[in-house]
Amino acid sequence: MKFSMIKRSLVFASLIGLSPVTAQAETNGRGELKWTHFGIRPLAMGNAYVAIADDFNALFYNPAGLARITEWSGELLNPTLEVSSSTVEFANKLTALASGLGDDTEAVLDVLEENTGKNHHVALGLTPHLIFQGFGFGLGAELPFNMTVHREVSTEIETGIKAIMPFSFAKNVFEGLDVGVTAKFVARGGINHEFSINDLNAFSSKVSTAEEEGKQKESSSSLENFVEGGYGMGVDLGMLYTPVKTMSPTIGISITDFGGTPYEKADVGTEALGVPKTRLPSVNTGVSLKPYNQNNMYVTTSMDAHAINQPVHFSKKFNLGVEWGYGSIIKVQSGLHQGEYSGGFEFDVFLFSARFATYAEQLGTIAGQDDSLSDRRYALQIKLLF
């Protein structure tokens, strides 16, 4: 009877995650999938977290996990800094040029040539939250900057604030089965556009005649078309099922942005402001296993398939993860995210906590098709309060 119930749940989740807005996957100009996820620990585990969800990251990955939390926890100030390896390398070379180690024109052109086509990524984030057994709320805020310069004199730029404010509820239905739901407020404002040479001319501030001034005003007004801003309300659903306690085999299902989460235009007094694209529903599944759990020490393994209802290549959907931990003091993670290594650690003692992750974001259509489209990133989060 339990097996038939789980089978029906899987079929039901696959069906309700589909909607007319799934015609294309939600990506930015670089082909990076846009998730609702903000977790450093999950990313270190290859982002295979749907069937684990045993901390505040359940707010963003699978709200059903809140039913399994036994103690409340909260964090008020936990800033995150994320940067790509290409950006660090580029900054080091620019510093060397500025210090006179390579002050010739040829050296500058060589640096620019080396970085043509590479994505540069920097992001600041914050995830304050408060969770209890069966209930939690928080905020996932991110200020990213992505830039890619192409040889055909065009530049892709994504920058601006993105925020998700979830209010999640979870309940144990019967032994081993937990369900959860999240009502969330989403907001986004900024620029996500590939600027051609003509677009770049619009940023010119040179004005020499009245006629040119008129053209400049017309050009400047068109710049507003590059800015988008909006807000909306969405719903996430989740389920966790652990049939037996031995090694805790768990099946997880989450549906983020159930039915799609459309944005409404932000009212800032201009008609030219664009509206962000609808957040597409994403059906995510996962399984986890705890093969070792003795003397306050454990090992957890996990495997996820994300966005199984979206037309994304399978190589970008599957993730693997493993974590070794000693109580809640220290955790070490590793995994495969979109076919590339990920890893990190979490150290938590009293009022201090540090989380680190490195992972690669595949910006191409198929994971591994081009090494230049693999964007290796490093993220560090420090808990300062609570």
C-alpha positions as a Markdown table, in Angstrom:
| # | Residue | x | y | z |
|---|---|---|---|---|
| 1 | Met | 0.0 | 0.0 | 0.0 |
| 2 | Lys | 2.8 | 2.4 | 0.8 |
| 3 | Phe | 4.6 | 1.6 | -2.4 |
| 4 | Ser | 1.5 | 2.3 | -4.5 |
| 5 | Met | 1.0 | 5.6 | -2.7 |
| 6 | Ile | 4.6 | 6.7 | -3.5 |
| 7 | Lys | 4.2 | 5.6 | -7.1 |
| 8 | Arg | 1.1 | 7.7 | -7.4 |
| 9 | Ser | 2.8 | 10.6 | -5.8 |
| 10 | Leu | 5.7 | 10.4 | -8.3 |
| 11 | Val | 3.3 | 10.4 | -11.2 |
| 12 | Phe | 1.2 | 13.2 | -9.7 |
| 13 | Ala | 4.3 | 15.4 | -9.1 |
| 14 | Ser | 5.5 | 14.9 | -12.7 |
| 15 | Leu | 2.1 | 16.0 | -14.1 |
| 16 | Ile | 1.4 | 19.0 | -11.9 |
| 17 | Gly | 4.9 | 20.4 | -12.5 |
| 18 | Leu | 4.1 | 20.8 | -16.2 |
| 19 | Ser | 2.4 | 23.9 | -17.6 |
| 20 | Pro | 2.3 | 25.9 | -20.9 |
| 21 | Val | 5.1 | 28.1 | -19.7 |
| 22 | Thr | 7.7 | 25.3 | -19.8 |
| 23 | Ala | 8.3 | 25.9 | -23.5 |
| 24 | Gln | 11.9 | 26.9 | -22.7 |
| 25 | Ala | 14.2 | 26.5 | -19.8 |
| 26 | Glu | 14.8 | 29.6 | -17.6 |
| 27 | Thr | 18.4 | 30.7 | -18.3 |
| 28 | Asn | 20.4 | 33.9 | -18.6 |
| 29 | Gly | 22.3 | 34.9 | -21.7 |
| 30 | Arg | 25.2 | 32.5 | -20.7 |
| 31 | Gly | 23.0 | 29.4 | -20.5 |
| 32 | Glu | 23.2 | 29.3 | -16.7 |
| 33 | Leu | 20.1 | 27.6 | -15.2 |
| 34 | Lys | 18.2 | 29.9 | -12.8 |
| 35 | Trp | 17.2 | 28.1 | -9.6 |
| 36 | Thr | 15.7 | 29.3 | -6.4 |
| 37 | His | 18.6 | 27.8 | -4.5 |
| 38 | Phe | 20.9 | 29.8 | -2.3 |
| 39 | Gly | 22.7 | 27.1 | -0.2 |
| 40 | Ile | 26.5 | 26.9 | 0.1 |
| 41 | Arg | 26.3 | 23.4 | 1.7 |
| 42 | Pro | 24.1 | 22.0 | -1.1 |
| 43 | Leu | 26.4 | 23.4 | -3.8 |
| 44 | Ala | 29.4 | 21.8 | -2.1 |
| 45 | Met | 27.4 | 18.5 | -2.3 |
| 46 | Gly | 27.0 | 18.9 | -6.1 |
| 47 | Asn | 23.6 | 20.6 | -5.5 |
| 48 | Ala | 22.1 | 17.1 | -4.8 |
| 49 | Tyr | 20.0 | 18.1 | -1.8 |
| 50 | Val | 16.3 | 17.5 | -2.5 |
| 51 | Ala | 16.2 | 14.3 | -0.5 |
| 52 | Ile | 18.3 | 15.7 | 2.4 |
| 53 | Ala | 16.9 | 19.1 | 3.3 |
| 54 | Asp | 17.8 | 18.8 | 7.0 |
| 55 | Asp | 18.7 | 22.5 | 7.7 |
| 56 | Phe | 17.5 | 26.0 | 6.7 |
| 57 | Asn | 18.2 | 25.2 | 3.1 |
| 58 | Ala | 14.9 | 23.3 | 3.2 |
| 59 | Leu | 13.3 | 26.7 | 2.7 |
| 60 | Phe | 14.7 | 26.9 | -0.8 |
| 61 | Tyr | 15.1 | 23.2 | -1.8 |
| 62 | Asn | 12.4 | 21.1 | -0.2 |
| 63 | Pro | 10.0 | 22.5 | 2.5 |
| 64 | Ala | 9.1 | 19.0 | 3.7 |
| 65 | Gly | 12.5 | 18.8 | 5.4 |
| 66 | Leu | 11.3 | 21.2 | 8.1 |
| 67 | Ala | 9.1 | 18.5 | 9.6 |
| 68 | Arg | 12.3 | 16.5 | 10.4 |
| 69 | Ile | 14.1 | 19.4 | 12.2 |
| 70 | Thr | 14.1 | 18.8 | 16.0 |
| 71 | Glu | 15.6 | 22.1 | 17.2 |
| 72 | Trp | 15.0 | 25.7 | 16.2 |
| 73 | Ser | 17.8 | 27.6 | 14.6 |
| 74 | Gly | 18.3 | 31.1 | 13.2 |
| 75 | Glu | 20.8 | 33.4 | 11.6 |
| 76 | Leu | 20.5 | 37.1 | 11.2 |
| 77 | Leu | 23.7 | 38.2 | 9.5 |
| 78 | Asn | 25.4 | 35.7 | 7.2 |
| 79 | Pro | 27.0 | 37.4 | 4.2 |
| 80 | Thr | 28.2 | 35.4 | 1.3 |
| 81 | Leu | 30.9 | 36.3 | -1.3 |
| 82 | Glu | 31.1 | 34.3 | -4.5 |
| 83 | Val | 33.6 | 34.8 | -7.3 |
| 84 | Ser | 34.7 | 32.9 | -10.4 |
| 85 | Ser | 38.3 | 31.7 | -11.0 |
| 86 | Ser | 38.4 | 33.6 | -14.3 |
| 87 | Thr | 37.6 | 36.8 | -12.4 |
| 88 | Val | 40.3 | 36.2 | -9.9 |
| 89 | Glu | 42.8 | 35.5 | -12.6 |
| 90 | Phe | 41.8 | 38.6 | -14.6 |
| 91 | Ala | 42.0 | 40.8 | -11.5 |
| 92 | Asn | 45.5 | 39.5 | -10.7 |
| 93 | Lys | 46.7 | 40.2 | -14.3 |
| 94 | Leu | 45.2 | 43.7 | -14.2 |
| 95 | Thr | 47.0 | 44.3 | -10.9 |
| 96 | Ala | 50.3 | 43.2 | -12.4 |
| 97 | Leu | 49.8 | 45.6 | -15.4 |
| 98 | Ala | 48.9 | 48.5 | -13.1 |
| 99 | Ser | 52.0 | 47.9 | -11.0 |
| 100 | Gly | 54.2 | 48.3 | -14.2 |
| 101 | Leu | 55.1 | 44.6 | -14.7 |
| 102 | Gly | 53.4 | 44.7 | -18.1 |
| 103 | Asp | 53.0 | 48.4 | -19.1 |
| 104 | Asp | 53.1 | 47.9 | -22.9 |
| 105 | Thr | 50.1 | 47.9 | -25.2 |
| 106 | Glu | 50.7 | 44.3 | -26.4 |
| 107 | Ala | 50.5 | 43.0 | -22.8 |
| 108 | Val | 47.2 | 44.7 | -22.3 |
| 109 | Leu | 45.8 | 43.3 | -25.6 |
| 110 | Asp | 47.0 | 39.8 | -24.6 |
| 111 | Val | 45.1 | 40.0 | -21.3 |
| 112 | Leu | 42.0 | 41.1 | -23.1 |
| 113 | Glu | 42.4 | 38.4 | -25.7 |
| 114 | Glu | 42.8 | 35.7 | -23.0 |
| 115 | Asn | 39.5 | 36.8 | -21.4 |
| 116 | Thr | 37.4 | 37.1 | -24.5 |
| 117 | Gly | 34.5 | 34.7 | -24.3 |
| 118 | Lys | 35.1 | 34.0 | -20.6 |
| 119 | Asn | 32.4 | 34.6 | -18.1 |
| 120 | His | 33.3 | 36.9 | -15.1 |
| 121 | His | 31.2 | 36.4 | -12.0 |
| 122 | Val | 31.0 | 38.1 | -8.7 |
| 123 | Ala | 28.0 | 37.9 | -6.3 |
| 124 | Leu | 27.1 | 39.1 | -2.8 |
| 125 | Gly | 24.4 | 37.2 | -0.9 |
| 126 | Leu | 22.5 | 37.0 | 2.4 |
| 127 | Thr | 20.2 | 34.3 | 3.8 |
| 128 | Pro | 18.8 | 35.4 | 7.2 |
| 129 | His | 16.3 | 32.8 | 8.5 |
| 130 | Leu | 14.5 | 31.4 | 11.5 |
| 131 | Ile | 13.3 | 27.8 | 11.4 |
| 132 | Phe | 11.4 | 25.5 | 13.8 |
| 133 | Gln | 10.0 | 22.0 | 13.5 |
| 134 | Gly | 7.3 | 22.3 | 10.9 |
| 135 | Phe | 7.7 | 26.0 | 10.2 |
| 136 | Gly | 10.3 | 28.5 | 8.9 |
| 137 | Phe | 10.8 | 31.7 | 7.1 |
| 138 | Gly | 13.8 | 33.5 | 5.6 |
| 139 | Leu | 15.2 | 35.7 | 2.9 |
| 140 | Gly | 17.5 | 34.7 | 0.0 |
| 141 | Ala | 19.0 | 37.9 | -1.4 |
| 142 | Glu | 21.7 | 38.0 | -4.1 |
| 143 | Leu | 23.4 | 40.8 | -5.9 |
| 144 | Pro | 25.2 | 39.2 | -8.8 |
| 145 | Phe | 27.4 | 40.6 | -11.6 |
| 146 | Asn | 28.1 | 38.6 | -14.7 |
| 147 | Met | 29.9 | 39.8 | -17.8 |
| 148 | Thr | 31.1 | 38.1 | -21.0 |
| 149 | Val | 33.0 | 40.1 | -23.7 |
| 150 | His | 32.8 | 38.7 | -27.2 |
| 151 | Arg | 35.0 | 39.2 | -30.3 |
| 152 | Glu | 32.1 | 40.6 | -32.3 |
| 153 | Val | 32.1 | 43.7 | -30.1 |
| 154 | Ser | 29.3 | 42.7 | -27.8 |
| 155 | Thr | 29.1 | 42.3 | -24.1 |
| 156 | Glu | 26.7 | 40.2 | -22.0 |
| 157 | Ile | 25.9 | 41.8 | -18.7 |
| 158 | Glu | 23.7 | 40.6 | -15.8 |
| 159 | Thr | 23.5 | 42.6 | -12.6 |
| 160 | Gly | 20.9 | 43.6 | -10.1 |
| 161 | Ile | 19.2 | 42.5 | -7.0 |
| 162 | Lys | 17.3 | 39.1 | -6.8 |
| 163 | Ala | 15.4 | 38.1 | -3.7 |
| 164 | Ile | 13.1 | 35.3 | -2.5 |
| 165 | Met | 11.3 | 35.4 | 0.8 |
| 166 | Pro | 9.8 | 32.0 | 1.7 |
| 167 | Phe | 7.3 | 31.1 | 4.4 |
| 168 | Ser | 7.3 | 27.3 | 4.7 |
| 169 | Phe | 5.1 | 24.8 | 6.5 |
| 170 | Ala | 5.7 | 21.0 | 6.9 |
| 171 | Lys | 3.8 | 18.2 | 8.5 |
| 172 | Asn | 4.4 | 14.5 | 9.1 |
| 173 | Val | 1.5 | 12.6 | 7.4 |
| 174 | Phe | 2.5 | 9.2 | 8.7 |
| 175 | Glu | 5.7 | 7.5 | 9.9 |
| 176 | Gly | 8.4 | 8.2 | 7.3 |
| 177 | Leu | 6.3 | 10.5 | 5.1 |
| 178 | Asp | 6.5 | 14.3 | 5.4 |
| 179 | Val | 5.0 | 16.9 | 3.1 |
| 180 | Gly | 5.6 | 20.7 | 2.9 |
| 181 | Val | 4.5 | 23.8 | 1.2 |
| 182 | Thr | 6.1 | 27.2 | 0.7 |
| 183 | Ala | 4.4 | 30.5 | -0.1 |
| 184 | Lys | 7.1 | 33.0 | -1.3 |
| 185 | Phe | 7.5 | 36.5 | -2.4 |
| 186 | Val | 10.0 | 37.0 | -5.2 |
| 187 | Ala | 11.5 | 40.3 | -6.6 |
| 188 | Arg | 14.0 | 41.1 | -9.2 |
| 189 | Gly | 15.4 | 44.3 | -10.6 |
| 190 | Gly | 18.4 | 45.1 | -12.8 |
| 191 | Ile | 19.9 | 44.4 | -16.3 |
| 192 | Asn | 20.2 | 41.1 | -18.2 |
| 193 | His | 21.1 | 41.9 | -21.8 |
| 194 | Glu | 23.6 | 41.4 | -24.5 |
| 195 | Phe | 24.8 | 44.8 | -25.6 |
| 196 | Ser | 25.8 | 45.2 | -29.3 |
| 197 | Ile | 28.1 | 47.9 | -30.5 |
| 198 | Asn | 25.0 | 50.1 | -31.2 |
| 199 | Asp | 23.8 | 49.6 | -27.7 |
| 200 | Leu | 27.2 | 50.5 | -26.3 |
| 201 | Asn | 27.1 | 53.8 | -28.2 |
| 202 | Ala | 24.0 | 54.7 | -26.2 |
| 203 | Phe | 26.1 | 55.0 | -23.1 |
| 204 | Ser | 28.2 | 57.8 | -24.7 |
| 205 | Ser | 27.9 | 61.1 | -22.9 |
| 206 | Lys | 29.5 | 63.3 | -25.5 |
| 207 | Val | 27.2 | 66.2 | -26.6 |
| 208 | Ser | 28.5 | 68.9 | -28.9 |
| 209 | Thr | 25.4 | 70.4 | -30.7 |
| 210 | Ala | 21.7 | 70.9 | -30.0 |
| 211 | Glu | 21.0 | 68.2 | -32.6 |
| 212 | Glu | 23.4 | 65.8 | -30.9 |
| 213 | Glu | 21.9 | 66.6 | -27.6 |
| 214 | Gly | 18.4 | 65.6 | -28.9 |
| 215 | Lys | 19.8 | 62.3 | -30.2 |
| 216 | Gln | 21.5 | 61.7 | -26.9 |
| 217 | Lys | 18.3 | 62.2 | -25.0 |
| 218 | Glu | 16.5 | 59.8 | -27.3 |
| 219 | Ser | 19.3 | 57.3 | -26.9 |
| 220 | Ser | 19.4 | 57.7 | -23.2 |
| 221 | Ser | 15.7 | 57.1 | -22.9 |
| 222 | Ser | 16.1 | 53.8 | -24.8 |
| 223 | Leu | 18.6 | 52.6 | -22.1 |
| 224 | Glu | 15.6 | 52.2 | -19.9 |
| 225 | Asn | 14.5 | 49.3 | -22.0 |
| 226 | Phe | 17.5 | 47.4 | -20.8 |
| 227 | Val | 16.3 | 47.6 | -17.2 |
| 228 | Glu | 13.7 | 45.1 | -15.9 |
| 229 | Gly | 12.1 | 45.0 | -12.5 |
| 230 | Gly | 9.1 | 43.2 | -10.9 |
| 231 | Tyr | 7.7 | 41.2 | -8.1 |
| 232 | Gly | 5.4 | 38.3 | -7.6 |
| 233 | Met | 4.1 | 35.5 | -5.4 |
| 234 | Gly | 4.8 | 31.8 | -5.9 |
| 235 | Val | 4.4 | 28.4 | -4.4 |
| 236 | Asp | 6.8 | 25.5 | -3.8 |
| 237 | Leu | 5.8 | 21.9 | -2.8 |
| 238 | Gly | 7.8 | 19.1 | -1.3 |
| 239 | Met | 7.8 | 15.6 | -0.1 |
| 240 | Leu | 10.2 | 13.3 | 1.8 |
| 241 | Tyr | 9.7 | 9.6 | 2.3 |
| 242 | Thr | 11.9 | 7.3 | 4.4 |
| 243 | Pro | 10.4 | 3.7 | 4.3 |
| 244 | Val | 12.9 | 2.2 | 6.9 |
| 245 | Lys | 15.2 | 3.6 | 9.5 |
| 246 | Thr | 18.2 | 1.4 | 8.6 |
| 247 | Met | 20.6 | 3.6 | 6.7 |
| 248 | Ser | 17.6 | 6.0 | 6.2 |
| 249 | Pro | 17.0 | 5.6 | 2.5 |
| 250 | Thr | 14.9 | 8.6 | 1.5 |
| 251 | Ile | 13.0 | 9.7 | -1.6 |
| 252 | Gly | 12.6 | 13.4 | -2.1 |
| 253 | Ile | 10.4 | 15.4 | -4.5 |
| 254 | Ser | 10.2 | 19.2 | -4.8 |
| 255 | Ile | 8.2 | 21.4 | -7.2 |
| 256 | Thr | 9.5 | 24.9 | -7.3 |
| 257 | Asp | 7.4 | 27.7 | -8.7 |
| 258 | Phe | 4.3 | 25.4 | -9.0 |
| 259 | Gly | 2.4 | 26.4 | -12.1 |
| 260 | Gly | 4.9 | 29.2 | -12.8 |
| 261 | Thr | 5.6 | 32.4 | -10.9 |
| 262 | Pro | 4.9 | 35.5 | -13.0 |
| 263 | Tyr | 6.4 | 38.9 | -12.2 |
| 264 | Glu | 4.3 | 42.0 | -12.1 |
| 265 | Lys | 5.9 | 45.2 | -13.3 |
| 266 | Ala | 7.5 | 47.3 | -10.6 |
| 267 | Asp | 5.9 | 50.8 | -10.4 |
| 268 | Val | 8.9 | 53.2 | -10.5 |
| 269 | Gly | 7.3 | 55.9 | -12.6 |
| 270 | Thr | 8.5 | 54.8 | -16.0 |
| 271 | Glu | 6.8 | 52.9 | -18.8 |
| 272 | Ala | 10.0 | 51.6 | -20.4 |
| 273 | Leu | 10.8 | 49.3 | -17.5 |
| 274 | Gly | 10.8 | 45.7 | -18.6 |
| 275 | Val | 9.2 | 42.8 | -16.7 |
| 276 | Pro | 11.3 | 39.8 | -15.8 |
| 277 | Lys | 10.4 | 36.5 | -17.4 |
| 278 | Thr | 8.0 | 34.1 | -15.5 |
| 279 | Arg | 9.8 | 31.8 | -13.2 |
| 280 | Leu | 9.3 | 28.4 | -14.7 |
| 281 | Pro | 8.0 | 25.4 | -12.6 |
| 282 | Ser | 10.7 | 22.8 | -11.9 |
| 283 | Val | 10.1 | 19.2 | -10.9 |
| 284 | Asn | 13.1 | 18.0 | -8.9 |
| 285 | Thr | 13.7 | 14.5 | -7.5 |
| 286 | Gly | 16.3 | 13.0 | -5.4 |
| 287 | Val | 17.4 | 10.0 | -3.3 |
| 288 | Ser | 19.7 | 9.9 | -0.3 |
| 289 | Leu | 21.3 | 7.2 | 1.9 |
| 290 | Lys | 23.1 | 7.3 | 5.2 |
| 291 | Pro | 25.4 | 4.2 | 5.0 |
| 292 | Tyr | 27.3 | 5.1 | 8.2 |
| 293 | Asn | 25.9 | 6.7 | 11.4 |
| 294 | Gln | 27.6 | 5.9 | 14.6 |
| 295 | Asn | 29.3 | 7.6 | 17.5 |
| 296 | Asn | 28.2 | 11.1 | 16.4 |
| 297 | Met | 29.8 | 10.5 | 13.1 |
| 298 | Tyr | 28.0 | 10.0 | 9.8 |
| 299 | Val | 28.3 | 9.7 | 6.0 |
| 300 | Thr | 25.4 | 10.7 | 3.7 |
| 301 | Thr | 25.2 | 10.2 | 0.0 |
| 302 | Ser | 22.7 | 11.7 | -2.4 |
| 303 | Met | 21.7 | 11.8 | -6.1 |
| 304 | Asp | 19.3 | 14.4 | -7.7 |
| 305 | Ala | 17.7 | 15.1 | -11.0 |
| 306 | His | 16.6 | 18.7 | -11.4 |
| 307 | Ala | 14.2 | 20.3 | -13.8 |
| 308 | Ile | 13.1 | 17.0 | -15.2 |
| 309 | Asn | 10.0 | 18.6 | -16.8 |
| 310 | Gln | 12.1 | 21.2 | -18.7 |
| 311 | Pro | 13.8 | 20.8 | -22.1 |
| 312 | Val | 17.3 | 21.0 | -20.7 |
| 313 | His | 20.0 | 18.5 | -21.7 |
| 314 | Phe | 20.2 | 15.6 | -19.3 |
| 315 | Ser | 23.9 | 16.2 | -18.7 |
| 316 | Lys | 22.9 | 19.4 | -16.8 |
| 317 | Lys | 20.2 | 17.9 | -14.7 |
| 318 | Phe | 21.9 | 15.1 | -12.7 |
| 319 | Asn | 23.9 | 15.8 | -9.6 |
| 320 | Leu | 25.7 | 13.6 | -7.1 |
| 321 | Gly | 26.8 | 14.4 | -3.5 |
| 322 | Val | 28.4 | 13.0 | -0.4 |
| 323 | Glu | 29.0 | 14.4 | 3.1 |
| 324 | Trp | 31.0 | 13.3 | 6.1 |
| 325 | Gly | 30.2 | 15.0 | 9.4 |
| 326 | Tyr | 31.0 | 14.9 | 13.1 |
| 327 | Gly | 27.8 | 16.1 | 14.8 |
| 328 | Ser | 27.0 | 19.6 | 13.9 |
| 329 | Ile | 30.6 | 20.9 | 14.4 |
| 330 | Ile | 32.2 | 20.0 | 11.1 |
| 331 | Lys | 31.0 | 18.8 | 7.8 |
| 332 | Val | 33.0 | 18.0 | 4.7 |
| 333 | Gln | 31.2 | 17.7 | 1.3 |
| 334 | Ser | 32.0 | 16.6 | -2.2 |
| 335 | Gly | 30.0 | 15.9 | -5.3 |
| 336 | Leu | 29.5 | 16.2 | -9.1 |
| 337 | His | 27.5 | 19.2 | -10.4 |
| 338 | Gln | 26.7 | 19.1 | -14.1 |
| 339 | Gly | 29.6 | 16.7 | -14.6 |
| 340 | Glu | 32.2 | 18.7 | -12.7 |
| 341 | Tyr | 33.8 | 18.3 | -9.2 |
| 342 | Ser | 32.3 | 20.3 | -6.3 |
| 343 | Gly | 33.5 | 20.3 | -2.7 |
| 344 | Gly | 33.5 | 22.3 | 0.5 |
| 345 | Phe | 33.1 | 22.3 | 4.3 |
| 346 | Glu | 31.1 | 23.7 | 7.1 |
| 347 | Phe | 32.5 | 24.6 | 10.5 |
| 348 | Asp | 30.0 | 25.6 | 13.2 |
| 349 | Val | 30.9 | 26.2 | 16.9 |
| 350 | Phe | 28.9 | 28.4 | 19.3 |
| 351 | Leu | 28.2 | 31.8 | 17.6 |
| 352 | Phe | 30.6 | 31.3 | 14.7 |
| 353 | Ser | 30.0 | 29.5 | 11.5 |
| 354 | Ala | 31.9 | 29.3 | 8.2 |
| 355 | Arg | 30.7 | 27.6 | 5.0 |
| 356 | Phe | 32.8 | 27.2 | 1.8 |
| 357 | Ala | 32.0 | 25.7 | -1.5 |
| 358 | Thr | 33.6 | 25.4 | -4.9 |
| 359 | Tyr | 31.6 | 24.2 | -8.0 |
| 360 | Ala | 31.5 | 24.7 | -11.7 |
| 361 | Glu | 28.6 | 26.2 | -13.6 |
| 362 | Gln | 28.2 | 24.9 | -17.1 |
| 363 | Leu | 27.2 | 27.8 | -19.4 |
| 364 | Gly | 26.9 | 25.7 | -22.6 |
| 365 | Thr | 23.9 | 23.7 | -23.8 |
| 366 | Ile | 25.6 | 20.4 | -22.9 |
| 367 | Ala | 27.8 | 19.9 | -19.9 |
| 368 | Gly | 31.4 | 19.3 | -20.8 |
| 369 | Gln | 31.1 | 20.3 | -24.5 |
| 370 | Asp | 33.6 | 23.1 | -24.2 |
| 371 | Asp | 36.1 | 23.8 | -21.4 |
| 372 | Ser | 35.8 | 27.5 | -22.0 |
| 373 | Leu | 32.1 | 27.3 | -21.0 |
| 374 | Ser | 32.9 | 25.9 | -17.6 |
| 375 | Asp | 32.8 | 28.6 | -15.0 |
| 376 | Arg | 34.6 | 27.5 | -11.8 |
| 377 | Arg | 33.3 | 29.4 | -8.8 |
| 378 | Tyr | 34.2 | 29.8 | -5.1 |
| 379 | Ala | 31.7 | 30.8 | -2.4 |
| 380 | Leu | 32.3 | 31.7 | 1.3 |
| 381 | Gln | 29.6 | 32.4 | 3.9 |
| 382 | Ile | 30.3 | 33.6 | 7.4 |
| 383 | Lys | 27.6 | 33.6 | 10.2 |
| 384 | Leu | 28.1 | 36.7 | 12.3 |
| 385 | Leu | 24.9 | 36.8 | 14.5 |
| 386 | Phe | 22.8 | 34.0 | 16.2 |
